[in-house]
Amino acid sequence: MNPAVRALFPGAGRRAYFDIAARCLLAEPVRNAAAAHLETRMRDGGDKDELRAVVEEARSGFASLVGADPEEIAITKNVSDGLNLFAASLPWRAGDNVVFCPELEHPNNIYLWYNLRRTRGVEVRPVAPVDGEVPVEAMVAAMDGRTRLVTVPSISFAPGFVTDMEPVAAAAREVRALTLVDAAQSVGAAVTDVRRPGIDALAVATQKCLLSLYGFGFLYVRREVADDLIPGHVARYGIELDGAHETAFSADELRYRPGAMRFDVGNYNYLGAVAARAALGLIRRWTVKAVEAHVCRVAGRLAAGFAELGLPVVGGASSPRRAHIVTVGASGGGRHYTADDPAMNALHARLNADGVRLAIRSGVLRFSVGVYNDDSDVERVLTSARGWSEGR
């Protein structure tokens, strides 16, 4: 990417920040948009119609980013909110089953399925990963005529491999099941076209690769699916009011807004919408194709450098499933913030001391590359790791 892009992120020069898989650094234009919004709220209170217009611009901007129609996008608080809104609206029957790979899912795409087992008698069908990847053949084999839903991460939060979604979605269609994607780690960093893999729903939040704030997210639901669903939660912004004031109510008829907009539960996080609109504008200007090429190139250099140092890169130096996340260690060991291997904990401490921001997830050191990272960050990480390795 052009150095001018990095210059938009003041935090990028303070440390080697490889933690976008947890939360991004903010760009100055996003901060400025949020500050202008707060200034207006502080001095003038703000205009509700103008605020709702910002929400619709953010909705349309996201729809354009993933190849959807605006009516297929609901506004949410975060990924978990989107997953739960969709799951709560499906017509579950006791004995229906959910197929997923829990060891590669964030916990918030695990809890809700076990809760449905408790509340609705839904069968949970876990599938074990293979070499840190979602195993397509095993996922397909676990499906049958009572499978209501199959859910996968587009990119796992650890070890960070890309899921081959197309065959999973195709197999789900064969048994008339729906496919739900947790896209927390992909949208904004990887070209995403919701039509191509044939998925039915996708949830994402804005604090990671969408370069914005906590508390705002999007839920895509394919129009043909959404129009047949009765939302499990309703509020005024999900109801068709035909232009009437938002406080209007008629007991005679309850009509949902078209498509996924029926899942909107107001009021909106307007600050989040302002920030998301600004960040989406930046991504649109750069293009996701260019962002993806950049972050994958930097991740490739990082993985190759670790391998040269003899460090255990998950998937090897050039895994075809790697995107913008590089992990080091023994995948699946340890807790969320520590590794089973004392050496990995020591390396993590050394990197932090040398001004490198990273995470430990599922026992591995996780380096997640953002649009603001460059080769100087890679050298800083490798220099630190080399010093630690030589000093052991």
Solvent accessible surface area in square Angstrom, and as a share of the most:
residue,aa,sasa,rsa
1,M,72,0.32
2,N,95,0.49
3,P,110,0.69
4,A,62,0.48
5,V,10,0.06
6,R,53,0.19
7,A,75,0.58
8,L,46,0.23
9,F,3,0.01
10,P,77,0.49
11,G,15,0.14
12,A,3,0.03
13,G,63,0.61
14,R,174,0.64
15,R,67,0.24
16,A,0,0.00
17,Y,8,0.03
18,F,0,0.00
19,D,5,0.03
20,I,4,0.02
21,A,1,0.01
22,A,8,0.07
23,R,89,0.33
24,C,14,0.08
25,L,23,0.11
26,L,63,0.32
27,A,1,0.01
28,E,67,0.30
29,P,42,0.26
30,V,1,0.00
31,R,127,0.46
32,N,79,0.40
33,A,25,0.20
34,A,15,0.11
35,A,50,0.39
36,A,60,0.47
37,H,22,0.10
38,L,94,0.47
39,E,73,0.33
40,T,63,0.37
41,R,116,0.42
42,M,136,0.61
43,R,171,0.62
44,D,116,0.60
45,G,35,0.34
46,G,34,0.33
47,D,68,0.35
48,K,67,0.28
49,D,93,0.48
50,E,119,0.54
51,L,25,0.13
52,R,66,0.24
53,A,48,0.37
54,V,17,0.10
55,V,0,0.00
56,E,66,0.30
57,E,87,0.39
58,A,0,0.00
59,R,1,0.00
60,S,51,0.33
61,G,11,0.11
62,F,0,0.00
63,A,1,0.01
64,S,82,0.53
65,L,35,0.17
66,V,0,0.00
67,G,37,0.35
68,A,12,0.10
69,D,79,0.41
70,P,59,0.37
71,E,63,0.28
72,E,4,0.02
73,I,0,0.00
74,A,0,0.00
75,I,10,0.05
76,T,8,0.05
77,K,122,0.52
78,N,55,0.28
79,V,18,0.10
80,S,29,0.19
81,D,32,0.17
82,G,0,0.00
83,L,1,0.00
84,N,65,0.34
85,L,11,0.06
86,F,0,0.00
87,A,4,0.03
88,A,46,0.35
89,S,8,0.05
90,L,6,0.03
91,P,79,0.49
92,W,10,0.03
93,R,138,0.50
94,A,76,0.59
95,G,32,0.31
96,D,2,0.01
97,N,0,0.00
98,V,0,0.00
99,V,0,0.00
100,F,0,0.00
101,C,1,0.00
102,P,27,0.17
103,E,114,0.51
104,L,7,0.04
105,E,4,0.02
106,H,72,0.32
107,P,46,0.29
108,N,58,0.30
109,N,0,0.00
110,I,34,0.17
111,Y,144,0.55
112,L,12,0.06
113,W,0,0.00
114,Y,76,0.29
115,N,83,0.43
116,L,20,0.10
117,R,129,0.47
118,R,208,0.76
119,T,81,0.47
120,R,109,0.40
121,G,39,0.37
122,V,1,0.00
123,E,74,0.33
124,V,16,0.09
125,R,62,0.23
126,P,78,0.49
127,V,15,0.09
128,A,66,0.51
129,P,32,0.20
130,V,87,0.50
131,D,127,0.66
132,G,12,0.11
133,E,55,0.25
134,V,14,0.08
135,P,16,0.10
136,V,36,0.21
137,E,152,0.68
138,A,41,0.32
139,M,0,0.00
140,V,59,0.34
141,A,87,0.67
142,A,23,0.18
143,M,18,0.08
144,D,51,0.26
145,G,67,0.65
146,R,96,0.35
147,T,4,0.03
148,R,53,0.20
149,L,0,0.00
150,V,0,0.00
151,T,0,0.00
152,V,0,0.00
153,P,6,0.04
154,S,8,0.05
155,I,4,0.02
156,S,2,0.01
157,F,20,0.08
158,A,2,0.01
159,P,2,0.01
160,G,0,0.00
161,F,8,0.03
162,V,53,0.31
163,T,9,0.05
164,D,49,0.25
165,M,35,0.16
166,E,71,0.32
167,P,49,0.31
168,V,0,0.00
169,A,0,0.00
170,A,40,0.31
171,A,15,0.12
172,A,1,0.00
173,R,125,0.46
174,E,146,0.66
175,V,41,0.23
176,R,224,0.82
177,A,4,0.03
178,L,34,0.17
179,T,2,0.01
180,L,0,0.00
181,V,0,0.00
182,D,11,0.06
183,A,0,0.00
184,A,14,0.11
185,Q,8,0.04
186,S,6,0.04
187,V,1,0.01
188,G,3,0.03
189,A,6,0.05
190,A,15,0.12
191,V,86,0.49
192,T,26,0.15
193,D,59,0.30
194,V,1,0.01
195,R,103,0.38
196,R,159,0.58
197,P,8,0.05
198,G,22,0.21
199,I,2,0.01
200,D,4,0.02
201,A,0,0.00
202,L,3,0.01
203,A,0,0.00
204,V,1,0.01
205,A,3,0.02
206,T,1,0.00
207,Q,19,0.08
208,K,29,0.12
209,C,4,0.03
210,L,2,0.01
211,L,5,0.02
212,S,4,0.03
213,L,43,0.21
214,Y,124,0.47
215,G,29,0.28
216,F,1,0.00
217,G,0,0.00
218,F,0,0.00
219,L,0,0.00
220,Y,1,0.00
221,V,0,0.00
222,R,74,0.27
223,R,81,0.30
224,E,113,0.50
225,V,14,0.08
226,A,0,0.00
227,D,58,0.30
228,D,122,0.63
229,L,13,0.06
230,I,121,0.61
231,P,8,0.05
232,G,45,0.43
233,H,101,0.45
234,V,78,0.45
235,A,27,0.21
236,R,82,0.30
237,Y,17,0.06
238,G,1,0.01
239,I,28,0.14
240,E,55,0.24
241,L,47,0.23
242,D,103,0.54
243,G,84,0.81
244,A,51,0.40
245,H,126,0.56
246,E,29,0.13
247,T,101,0.59
248,A,45,0.35
249,F,173,0.72
250,S,63,0.41
251,A,91,0.70
252,D,140,0.72
253,E,108,0.48
254,L,108,0.54
255,R,94,0.34
256,Y,55,0.21
257,R,52,0.19
258,P,36,0.22
259,G,0,0.00
260,A,0,0.00
261,M,15,0.07
262,R,20,0.07
263,F,1,0.00
264,D,0,0.00
265,V,66,0.38
266,G,27,0.26
267,N,76,0.39
268,Y,22,0.08
269,N,56,0.29
270,Y,27,0.10
271,L,55,0.27
272,G,0,0.00
273,A,0,0.00
274,V,10,0.06
275,A,0,0.00
276,A,1,0.01
277,R,94,0.34
278,A,24,0.19
279,A,0,0.00
280,L,6,0.03
281,G,19,0.18
282,L,3,0.02
283,I,1,0.01
284,R,143,0.52
285,R,170,0.62
286,W,26,0.09
287,T,68,0.40
288,V,18,0.10
289,K,158,0.67
290,A,40,0.31
291,V,7,0.04
292,E,50,0.23
293,A,65,0.50
294,H,13,0.06
295,V,1,0.01
296,C,46,0.27
297,R,115,0.42
298,V,0,0.00
299,A,0,0.00
300,G,31,0.30
301,R,92,0.34
302,L,0,0.00
303,A,0,0.00
304,A,40,0.31
305,G,8,0.08
306,F,1,0.00
307,A,42,0.33
308,E,150,0.67
309,L,40,0.20
310,G,65,0.62
311,L,17,0.08
312,P,67,0.42
313,V,16,0.09
314,V,19,0.11
315,G,49,0.47
316,G,35,0.33
317,A,42,0.33
318,S,100,0.64
319,S,16,0.10
320,P,133,0.84
321,R,76,0.28
322,R,30,0.11
323,A,8,0.06
324,H,0,0.00
325,I,2,0.01
326,V,0,0.00
327,T,2,0.01
328,V,0,0.00
329,G,10,0.10
330,A,70,0.54
331,S,53,0.34
332,G,60,0.58
333,G,18,0.17
334,G,30,0.28
335,R,191,0.70
336,H,63,0.28
337,Y,149,0.57
338,T,68,0.39
339,A,8,0.07
340,D,107,0.56
341,D,59,0.30
342,P,103,0.65
343,A,20,0.16
344,M,6,0.03
345,N,49,0.25
346,A,48,0.37
347,L,1,0.01
348,H,43,0.19
349,A,61,0.47
350,R,91,0.33
351,L,0,0.00
352,N,68,0.35
353,A,86,0.67
354,D,51,0.26
355,G,21,0.20
356,V,3,0.02
357,R,79,0.29
358,L,9,0.05
359,A,7,0.05
360,I,6,0.03
361,R,25,0.09
362,S,27,0.18
363,G,3,0.03
364,V,0,0.00
365,L,0,0.00
366,R,4,0.01
367,F,1,0.00
368,S,0,0.00
369,V,1,0.00
370,G,1,0.01
371,V,7,0.04
372,Y,2,0.01
373,N,2,0.01
374,D,42,0.22
375,D,51,0.27
376,S,66,0.42
377,D,6,0.03
378,V,0,0.00
379,E,78,0.35
380,R,97,0.35
381,V,0,0.00
382,L,12,0.06
383,T,81,0.47
384,S,5,0.03
385,A,0,0.00
386,R,95,0.35
387,G,25,0.24
388,W,24,0.08
389,S,40,0.26
390,E,132,0.59
391,G,66,0.64
392,R,185,0.68
